[in-house]
């Protein structure tokens, strides 16, 4: 693994859409001197209902593209893609640093007082080995209530995280959990922190909401330090945003969710590969 010598190799990150921006925001705040390359595969959003095999194939294509762009470390700020592809990617690229997501069952189990924890995630996340592993390791002794919140990712992608349909989906998931003594909610999809205020409004101030983004940012910093990969500069890092969908839609979400104006580049799928050339 090559070390930096004054250059600025980017950190790659990808998600099916804008959900990973909730994690990228935390990483950029912690590492303001680093350069980033963020791919939103909005041509295939949401990943949640697609199944493990398809999401693994899409993830592998995006990772190849990020490596071709010179990424030195790749974050997968998408619980569904992590569930589907993290193990296989680490096997394909031994020694290359990947940082994936897993539902934060461990801190939830450690902090719950009622012993009732709600996990909001996608169907593919619930089906994956990562989730089964964290439940086996850390879920003993607590009651885990699960809900896939069907349709919520689509509402957030459309800019309606606080709209009536998002509220209906979340109420349908959370109200029965509250009736069972819920005191902790795991946000097991990186889109869901963008509905934080709606969730808070439903569950009240006494329920703990666990967003894994700060922990992911710390892990990225640790791996950069261990690998000698830190950018020599300590501020002024840049971020390139790319989408397989409509760049104007992505620009609107960046303005709405991150309060920022940024250019968004168009990329295309061609024969299971990503390219900047519309005609492959």
ABEGO torsion letter per residue (X at the ends): XBBBBGBBBBBBBBBABAAAAAAAAAAAAABAABBBBBBBBAAAOBAAAAEAAAAAAAAAAAAAAAAAAGBABBBBBBAAAAAAAAAAAAAABBGBBBBBBBBBAAAAAAABAAGBBBBBBBAAAAABAAAAAAAAAAABGBBBBBBAGBGAAAAAAAGAAABAAAAAAAAAAAAAAAAAGBABBBBABAAAAAAAAAAAAAAEAABBBBBAAAAAAAAAAAAAAAAGABBABABGBBBBBBBABBAAAAAAAAAAAAGBBBBBBBBBBBGGBBBABAAX
